[in-house]
């Protein structure tokens, strides 16, 4: 089968194109796709250099690819060498395993993953100033990675409806030791909750709605109450 693979950022520049056609056996896996790419202008792909998205969902190495799937190679948002491996504000379900995999690093002896999940109500509804939220999440991740000496960090936040028990936000952090990993992940989620322009409404079983009050984020000339 012939698979069309979309390329972004540094991978696109390396290949000199934003799309490649790759020949694979029927039922080939993500791992086999990555191996096949070694013979293309993309060249060999090292572990943690990118993740593969299938039909706009992150995929692990063993996931099968079908003819007609939308396949993309997604490099780290910082270009591959920095600590920030993934930042996203999305209406799609969050993938905990993919985010944990994104921050694995040969220098790291600890990986910490935090999930904020919907509790006590039937669902939460999230609204975001998405463009600003994405920039804010990236800045927070970069600053806390430097402050805590993290090897890698990733953060994703949902928008739209999040059912009971599902994650609305995930922070993953890796560091040489558990102390830095825990502290870094805690700092990122605390700042995301207080600084990112993302708002939520609690929706009960009967459809009753309650907007959750928040606090104003800090600005250069003001300290939040």
Backbone bond lengths (Angstrom), bond angles and torsions (degrees), N, CA, C in turn:
res aa  C-N    CA-C-N  psi(-1)  N-CA   C-N-CA  omega(-1)  CA-C   N-CA-C  phi
1 X - - - 1.459 - - 1.528 109.03 -
2 X 1.322 115.20 154.12 1.463 121.21 178.39 1.518 109.01 -105.06
3 X 1.331 115.94 123.75 1.460 122.17 -179.58 1.522 109.36 -110.17
4 X 1.313 116.57 130.41 1.462 121.88 174.71 1.521 108.50 -91.99
5 X 1.324 116.29 122.79 1.465 122.10 -175.36 1.528 109.04 -114.54
6 X 1.325 116.72 122.12 1.464 121.91 176.59 1.520 109.72 -84.31
7 X 1.333 115.91 140.30 1.462 122.21 -179.10 1.519 109.49 -119.88
8 X 1.344 115.81 147.22 1.451 120.68 -177.86 1.522 110.43 -133.96
9 X 1.337 114.41 157.36 1.468 123.51 171.04 1.527 111.45 51.11
10 X 1.346 116.89 -128.07 1.452 120.53 -174.88 1.511 113.81 -62.28
11 X 1.331 117.62 -31.66 1.463 120.24 178.62 1.527 110.62 -67.98
12 X 1.323 116.72 -38.51 1.464 120.94 177.06 1.533 110.10 -63.31
13 X 1.333 115.78 -43.14 1.462 119.75 -179.65 1.530 110.95 -65.59
14 X 1.313 116.00 -39.01 1.460 120.37 -179.27 1.528 111.50 -64.27
15 X 1.336 115.38 -40.61 1.462 120.15 -177.70 1.515 112.77 -83.58
16 X 1.330 117.60 -18.90 1.448 120.86 -177.25 1.508 113.90 74.03
17 X 1.330 116.86 18.67 1.463 122.33 179.13 1.520 108.48 -158.94
18 X 1.338 116.44 159.37 1.461 119.17 178.60 1.519 112.34 -98.57
19 X 1.347 117.67 4.80 1.465 120.01 -178.75 1.528 109.65 -156.06
20 X 1.334 115.50 137.45 1.455 121.74 176.34 1.522 109.94 -126.69
21 X 1.317 116.35 147.50 1.462 122.26 172.21 1.530 107.37 -101.20
22 X 1.335 116.64 125.06 1.459 121.34 -176.08 1.529 108.63 -123.86
23 X 1.328 116.22 132.41 1.460 122.09 177.77 1.529 109.87 -89.72
24 X 1.342 116.09 124.90 1.461 122.19 179.98 1.520 110.01 -133.75
25 X 1.324 116.52 156.20 1.462 120.44 171.81 1.520 109.35 -68.78
26 X 1.322 116.99 152.34 1.458 120.76 175.20 1.529 109.59 -56.98
27 X 1.355 116.32 135.62 1.458 121.04 179.23 1.510 114.36 78.03
28 X 1.329 117.53 11.64 1.468 120.28 179.89 1.526 110.38 -60.71
29 X 1.316 115.80 152.41 1.454 122.23 -178.58 1.524 111.29 -97.08
30 X 1.328 115.31 171.16 1.458 121.22 175.45 1.524 110.50 -58.53
31 X 1.333 117.06 -42.21 1.464 120.48 179.27 1.524 111.07 -59.64
32 X 1.327 116.62 -39.22 1.462 120.18 179.43 1.525 111.28 -70.44
33 X 1.324 116.75 -35.29 1.464 119.68 174.33 1.519 110.62 -61.00
34 X 1.328 117.42 -47.47 1.463 120.71 -178.92 1.524 110.85 -61.90
35 X 1.342 116.38 -38.27 1.464 119.06 177.76 1.527 110.63 -64.97
36 X 1.339 116.52 -40.00 1.463 120.65 -179.47 1.515 111.95 -66.20
37 X 1.321 117.12 -29.73 1.463 120.45 -178.81 1.524 112.54 -67.12
38 X 1.328 116.92 -18.34 1.466 119.72 178.59 1.521 111.47 -60.82
39 X 1.337 116.78 -27.02 1.448 120.70 179.16 1.510 114.49 -91.92
40 X 1.333 117.25 12.59 1.464 122.83 179.11 1.532 109.13 -112.90
41 X 1.327 117.41 176.20 1.476 118.86 177.00 1.529 114.00 -60.04
42 X 1.339 118.62 -19.07 1.470 120.02 176.06 1.514 110.25 -65.24
43 X 1.337 117.07 -39.99 1.453 121.62 179.78 1.520 111.90 81.80
44 X 1.329 117.98 -176.76 1.471 122.02 -179.28 1.532 111.17 -59.80
45 X 1.326 115.55 142.47 1.464 121.49 -179.95 1.520 108.45 -116.22
46 X 1.327 116.42 119.92 1.458 121.74 -178.76 1.530 110.49 -78.05
47 X 1.343 117.09 156.92 1.468 119.51 175.15 1.520 111.35 -54.89
48 X 1.329 115.89 139.66 1.460 124.79 177.97 1.526 113.04 69.30
49 X 1.330 116.54 9.18 1.465 118.26 177.17 1.526 111.19 -78.27
50 X 1.332 115.93 -27.36 1.457 120.25 177.49 1.523 108.49 -160.46
51 X 1.316 116.23 168.98 1.458 122.43 168.55 1.519 107.08 -119.73
52 X 1.326 115.60 159.83 1.455 121.34 178.06 1.521 108.64 -106.15
53 X 1.307 115.90 134.04 1.460 121.67 174.65 1.520 108.64 -110.28
54 X 1.320 116.05 131.20 1.457 122.32 176.64 1.515 107.86 -117.45
55 X 1.309 116.12 121.16 1.467 121.55 -177.28 1.526 111.12 51.53
56 X 1.347 114.73 41.71 1.468 124.62 175.36 1.522 113.96 66.75
57 X 1.340 116.18 26.02 1.464 122.50 173.30 1.522 107.54 -127.89
58 X 1.352 117.21 137.12 1.453 119.91 176.73 1.530 109.60 -61.97
59 X 1.322 116.28 141.51 1.458 121.27 -176.52 1.523 110.20 -124.36
60 X 1.350 116.32 145.03 1.459 119.27 176.63 1.528 109.65 -88.08
61 X 1.318 115.77 176.16 1.466 121.02 -171.34 1.519 112.90 -64.00
62 X 1.337 117.12 -27.65 1.460 119.96 -174.87 1.523 113.09 -93.28
63 X 1.312 118.52 -2.40 1.466 119.70 -178.73 1.521 110.64 -69.41
64 X 1.333 115.65 135.78 1.460 120.99 -179.89 1.525 110.69 -80.39
65 X 1.308 115.56 149.89 1.461 122.89 177.98 1.526 108.00 -110.95
66 X 1.314 116.19 134.38 1.465 120.79 179.46 1.523 109.91 -110.05
67 X 1.316 115.85 153.90 1.458 120.59 175.64 1.522 109.16 -57.24
68 X 1.318 116.58 134.83 1.462 121.18 -179.51 1.507 114.48 90.61
69 X 1.347 118.67 -8.00 1.463 120.75 177.00 1.527 110.05 -64.54
70 X 1.327 115.42 146.98 1.464 121.29 171.85 1.519 107.47 -86.98
71 X 1.323 116.47 113.48 1.457 122.17 -173.37 1.525 109.16 -118.39
72 X 1.332 116.02 134.96 1.460 120.92 178.97 1.516 109.91 -140.84
73 X 1.327 115.70 145.11 1.456 122.06 170.79 1.519 107.32 -97.26
74 X 1.326 115.87 121.84 1.457 121.06 -173.50 1.526 108.53 -113.74
75 X 1.329 118.13 106.74 1.467 120.30 178.89 1.522 110.96 -77.50
76 X 1.328 118.17 163.75 1.465 119.97 173.67 1.515 110.49 -55.92
77 X 1.338 115.99 145.22 1.455 119.63 -175.30 1.523 112.09 -64.27
78 X 1.327 117.66 -23.55 1.462 119.68 -178.12 1.519 112.50 -90.68
79 X 1.324 117.86 5.98 1.451 120.75 177.63 1.507 114.47 97.35
80 X 1.348 117.96 -1.07 1.452 120.88 171.57 1.518 114.03 108.01
81 X 1.306 119.32 -24.31 1.453 120.07 -175.81 1.524 112.31 -102.86
82 X 1.312 118.99 -17.57 1.447 121.73 -177.70 1.511 112.52 -85.42
83 X 1.325 115.39 178.45 1.457 120.47 -176.86 1.524 112.68 -79.97
84 X 1.321 118.36 -26.27 1.462 120.55 -176.63 1.526 108.93 -81.83
85 X 1.323 116.21 111.98 1.455 120.95 -173.67 1.523 113.30 -98.13
86 X 1.316 118.53 -26.70 1.462 120.70 179.99 1.515 109.04 -159.75
87 X 1.323 116.14 136.06 1.465 122.99 174.50 1.519 106.69 -141.58
88 X 1.332 117.39 129.59 1.455 118.97 -174.86 1.526 110.76 -155.36
89 X 1.322 115.89 141.66 1.461 123.65 167.75 1.520 105.18 -121.94
90 X 1.319 117.82 116.26 1.454 120.29 -167.24 1.523 112.64 -144.08
91 X 1.304 116.04 152.82 1.453 121.81 173.30 1.509 112.94 -88.36
92 X 1.331 117.90 -2.60 1.466 122.26 179.77 1.527 110.69 -89.37
93 X 1.338 115.64 159.48 1.466 121.00 177.04 1.526 110.00 -61.00
94 X 1.335 116.26 144.43 1.461 121.33 -178.37 1.528 110.29 -86.61
95 X 1.316 116.08 145.60 1.460 123.09 -177.76 1.527 108.90 -110.22
96 X 1.325 116.26 103.28 1.464 121.17 -176.83 1.524 111.24 -63.22
97 X 1.331 116.63 -44.89 1.463 120.33 -176.87 1.528 111.04 -62.64
98 X 1.323 117.26 -39.87 1.463 120.08 -179.24 1.516 111.25 -65.21
99 X 1.333 116.80 -39.32 1.457 119.15 -178.94 1.524 110.85 -71.18
100 X 1.340 116.99 -38.22 1.460 119.90 176.06 1.524 110.53 -62.46
101 X 1.331 116.47 -41.14 1.465 120.35 179.18 1.521 111.51 -65.64
102 X 1.323 116.71 -33.73 1.465 120.70 -176.55 1.517 112.69 -64.36
103 X 1.356 117.96 -27.18 1.467 119.82 -176.10 1.532 113.04 -99.90
104 X 1.311 117.67 1.05 1.466 118.43 177.29 1.526 109.65 -66.60
105 X 1.315 114.66 140.53 1.462 120.14 -172.27 1.525 108.05 -152.50
106 X 1.328 118.59 139.77 1.469 119.64 -178.87 1.520 113.66 -61.44
107 X 1.329 117.88 -18.86 1.468 120.29 178.39 1.518 112.44 -84.26
108 X 1.327 117.22 -12.10 1.466 121.38 -169.87 1.523 112.07 -93.57
109 X 1.335 115.06 131.79 1.458 120.57 172.94 1.511 112.48 -103.64
110 X 1.343 117.09 -1.10 1.464 121.01 -179.00 1.517 109.66 -146.55
111 X 1.325 115.75 136.95 1.463 123.04 173.09 1.520 107.63 -126.41
112 X 1.318 116.78 124.13 1.466 122.84 179.15 1.523 108.22 -115.93
113 X 1.344 115.49 130.94 1.462 120.86 178.22 1.523 108.66 -124.06
114 X 1.327 116.03 124.99 1.465 121.96 176.36 1.520 109.10 -109.38
115 X 1.342 116.28 131.27 1.465 121.97 173.24 1.522 108.58 -116.40
116 X 1.313 117.25 126.82 1.460 121.17 168.55 1.519 107.75 -96.85
117 X 1.324 117.67 117.57 1.466 121.10 -173.27 1.532 110.99 -116.46
118 X 1.317 115.29 155.17 1.465 121.42 175.55 1.524 109.48 -67.99
119 X 1.314 117.12 131.86 1.468 121.39 -179.98 1.525 109.60 -137.75
120 X 1.319 115.70 151.74 1.465 125.15 169.18 1.521 114.96 69.31
121 X 1.319 118.98 -15.47 1.462 121.23 176.99 1.521 108.56 -124.31
122 X 1.334 116.47 161.90 1.462 120.33 -176.91 1.517 111.44 -62.81
123 X 1.322 116.23 -37.30 1.463 119.90 179.85 1.517 110.04 -165.32
124 X 1.320 114.86 161.68 1.456 122.47 171.35 1.515 108.54 -115.70
125 X 1.312 116.39 147.18 1.454 121.41 174.25 1.526 108.27 -117.76
126 X 1.333 115.27 125.15 1.459 120.73 -177.44 1.520 110.64 -109.80
127 X 1.306 114.81 136.89 1.457 123.37 174.32 1.519 107.43 -122.36
128 X 1.326 117.56 142.50 1.462 120.13 -177.86 1.513 111.08 -142.47
129 X 1.299 115.29 149.00 1.465 122.35 163.06 1.520 103.14 -84.01
130 X 1.343 116.34 83.82 1.454 122.41 -161.84 1.522 113.33 -59.43
131 X 1.329 117.31 -44.35 1.462 119.55 -177.08 1.529 111.56 -62.48
132 X 1.327 115.67 -43.12 1.459 119.22 179.07 1.524 110.97 -71.69
133 X 1.338 116.50 -39.04 1.467 120.51 -179.79 1.521 110.64 -61.00
134 X 1.333 116.89 -41.12 1.456 120.54 -179.61 1.530 110.65 -62.71
135 X 1.311 116.84 -44.09 1.463 120.28 178.34 1.524 111.29 -64.12
136 X 1.341 115.50 -39.37 1.465 119.64 -179.10 1.526 111.15 -67.18
137 X 1.329 116.88 -43.05 1.460 120.67 178.60 1.522 110.84 -61.22
138 X 1.323 116.43 -41.32 1.463 119.93 179.62 1.526 111.02 -64.87
139 X 1.325 116.51 -42.98 1.461 119.92 179.75 1.523 111.30 -64.15
140 X 1.325 116.57 -42.92 1.473 120.52 178.25 1.519 110.43 -60.50
141 X 1.323 116.68 -46.19 1.465 120.70 -178.84 1.523 111.12 -61.53
142 X 1.312 116.95 -44.08 1.463 120.66 179.91 1.529 111.38 -63.11
143 X 1.333 115.88 -45.61 1.468 119.87 -176.25 1.525 111.67 -66.90
144 X 1.332 117.25 -42.73 1.468 119.42 -178.13 1.522 111.74 -74.91
145 X 1.322 117.62 -29.96 1.463 119.70 174.90 1.526 110.36 -61.93
146 X 1.329 115.70 -43.37 1.472 119.35 178.51 1.524 111.05 -68.75
147 X 1.335 116.34 -41.77 1.470 120.28 -176.20 1.527 111.98 -64.72
148 X 1.343 117.15 -37.58 1.466 120.56 -174.25 1.524 113.27 -104.70
149 X 1.315 117.64 4.67 1.452 120.25 178.23 1.520 113.09 65.87
150 X 1.330 116.96 39.63 1.462 120.54 -178.88 1.521 110.73 -75.78
151 X 1.321 115.73 144.62 1.460 120.01 171.55 1.520 110.36 -72.65
152 X 1.335 115.98 -40.52 1.459 120.47 -177.77 1.523 109.24 -158.13
153 X 1.326 115.32 154.39 1.462 121.39 178.17 1.520 108.20 -148.22
154 X 1.333 115.15 148.13 1.464 121.39 177.30 1.519 108.07 -145.38
155 X 1.319 116.55 145.04 1.465 120.43 179.86 1.522 109.14 -146.68
156 X 1.332 115.73 133.70 1.457 121.60 177.17 1.526 109.09 -136.09
157 X 1.338 116.05 146.25 1.470 121.09 -179.25 1.519 109.41 -135.05
158 X 1.319 115.25 139.05 1.459 120.95 178.64 1.516 111.24 -82.72
159 X 1.321 115.10 154.04 1.458 122.76 163.40 1.519 106.73 -123.78
160 X 1.337 115.91 169.30 1.459 119.16 -178.93 1.519 111.73 79.84
161 X 1.333 116.68 -153.56 1.459 122.88 -173.63 1.520 111.35 -90.00
162 X 1.338 116.30 128.51 1.458 122.30 178.61 1.530 108.13 -121.31
163 X 1.344 118.60 111.70 1.461 121.22 -176.58 1.525 112.93 -68.36
164 X 1.332 114.99 165.01 1.464 122.73 177.00 1.525 110.25 -52.16
165 X 1.338 115.92 129.50 1.455 121.75 176.79 1.507 115.33 88.01
166 X 1.333 118.89 -14.35 1.463 121.45 179.92 1.528 110.66 -84.81
167 X 1.341 117.88 150.43 1.467 119.67 178.62 1.528 112.22 -76.76
168 X 1.312 115.14 136.39 1.461 120.99 174.60 1.522 111.34 -102.24
169 X 1.319 117.07 -20.74 1.455 121.34 177.80 1.524 108.24 -149.98
170 X 1.328 115.61 141.86 1.462 121.48 176.71 1.520 108.51 -133.23
171 X 1.323 115.34 133.62 1.463 122.16 171.96 1.521 107.54 -122.85
172 X 1.312 116.91 128.55 1.462 121.75 175.27 1.515 108.33 -122.57
173 X 1.326 115.99 137.46 1.463 120.57 -179.24 1.519 109.36 -142.72
174 X 1.320 115.87 141.72 1.459 120.37 174.09 1.520 109.37 -126.28
175 X 1.335 114.89 150.40 1.459 121.08 -177.75 1.525 108.33 -156.33
176 X 1.331 117.59 165.14 1.463 118.92 178.03 1.526 112.93 -59.37
177 X 1.350 117.07 -33.01 1.461 121.44 -177.10 1.525 110.38 -133.34
178 X 1.337 116.24 157.41 1.469 120.60 -173.65 1.520 112.78 -65.03
179 X 1.339 117.73 -31.26 1.458 119.24 -178.26 1.512 112.16 -60.48
180 X 1.337 115.96 -47.85 1.462 119.74 179.09 1.526 111.67 -66.20
181 X 1.344 116.37 -38.66 1.467 119.40 -179.48 1.523 111.29 -64.31
182 X 1.334 117.53 -45.29 1.463 120.52 178.20 1.531 111.05 -63.91
183 X 1.328 115.99 -46.95 1.467 119.70 -177.39 1.524 111.12 -64.23
184 X 1.326 116.75 -40.98 1.452 120.00 -179.32 1.517 112.15 -66.23
185 X 1.333 116.80 -45.03 1.467 119.93 178.64 1.521 110.77 -62.50
186 X 1.326 117.28 -41.74 1.470 121.32 178.83 1.529 110.80 -62.25
187 X 1.316 116.87 -43.30 1.460 119.98 -179.31 1.523 111.07 -64.26
188 X 1.327 117.10 -41.04 1.461 120.05 -179.87 1.522 110.99 -63.14
189 X 1.339 118.48 -49.80 1.460 119.49 -176.06 1.521 110.94 -67.50
190 X 1.329 117.83 -36.34 1.472 119.77 178.05 1.528 110.61 -61.68
191 X 1.316 116.84 -41.74 1.470 119.69 -179.43 1.531 111.86 -73.89
192 X 1.305 117.18 -35.95 1.468 119.67 176.26 1.520 109.89 -59.47
193 X 1.333 116.81 -44.15 1.469 120.76 -179.01 1.518 112.02 -64.94
194 X 1.327 117.62 -31.03 1.462 119.93 -174.90 1.520 114.35 -98.76
195 X 1.345 117.86 -18.41 1.459 119.97 -171.93 1.529 115.51 -117.75
196 X 1.328 117.70 -28.01 1.463 119.36 -175.16 1.529 110.21 -76.67
197 X 1.342 118.09 135.03 1.470 120.95 179.84 1.534 111.12 -76.76
198 X 1.330 114.25 73.86 1.466 122.89 -179.51 1.527 107.10 -132.76
199 X 1.325 116.86 132.10 1.462 121.84 -174.33 1.520 110.51 -127.38
200 X 1.342 116.66 152.14 1.460 118.58 -177.89 1.523 112.15 -132.10
201 X 1.334 113.20 153.18 1.461 123.01 176.06 1.523 107.46 -125.25
202 X 1.337 117.18 129.18 1.459 121.60 175.17 1.531 109.04 -83.42
203 X 1.334 115.87 133.29 1.462 121.28 179.18 1.525 108.17 -120.67
204 X 1.347 117.42 119.91 1.455 122.02 -178.01 1.513 112.68 -82.85
205 X 1.351 115.61 178.11 1.461 121.35 -179.32 1.519 111.56 -59.71
206 X 1.322 116.64 -34.92 1.456 120.43 -178.72 1.521 113.66 -88.11
207 X 1.319 117.30 6.50 1.450 121.28 178.96 1.519 113.92 88.41
208 X 1.350 117.27 0.38 1.460 119.51 177.90 1.531 109.37 -65.75
209 X 1.321 115.69 143.51 1.454 121.79 -173.04 1.520 110.45 -121.88
210 X 1.335 115.55 138.96 1.461 121.31 176.28 1.511 109.07 -138.95
211 X 1.333 115.26 118.14 1.459 118.95 177.19 1.516 109.04 -74.64
212 X 1.312 116.25 129.25 1.467 121.42 -177.62 1.516 108.81 -79.82
213 X 1.329 117.96 122.26 1.465 119.32 -179.10 1.519 111.08 -67.94
214 X 1.323 115.52 149.07 1.458 120.81 178.46 1.509 110.51 -129.45
215 X 1.310 115.14 -172.74 1.461 120.72 176.35 1.516 108.54 -120.29
216 X 1.301 116.45 153.73 1.458 120.19 177.75 1.521 109.81 -69.42
217 X 1.322 117.21 136.12 1.468 119.09 177.53 1.503 111.25 -70.10
218 X 1.332 118.09 156.14 1.452 120.62 178.81 1.514 111.91 -67.05
219 X 1.313 116.49 144.66 1.455 122.67 174.38 1.519 107.20 -122.15
220 X 1.326 118.88 167.80 1.458 120.21 -177.56 1.524 114.45 -56.40
221 X 1.330 117.78 -28.55 1.462 119.76 -176.22 1.523 113.12 -112.37
222 X 1.356 116.40 14.97 1.457 117.17 -176.77 1.530 109.36 -150.69
223 X 1.307 116.40 141.02 1.449 122.03 173.66 1.507 107.91 -102.48
224 X 1.358 117.85 131.54 1.457 121.35 -177.85 1.518 111.24 -62.69
225 X 1.355 115.26 146.88 1.463 119.70 177.01 1.512 110.48 -67.62
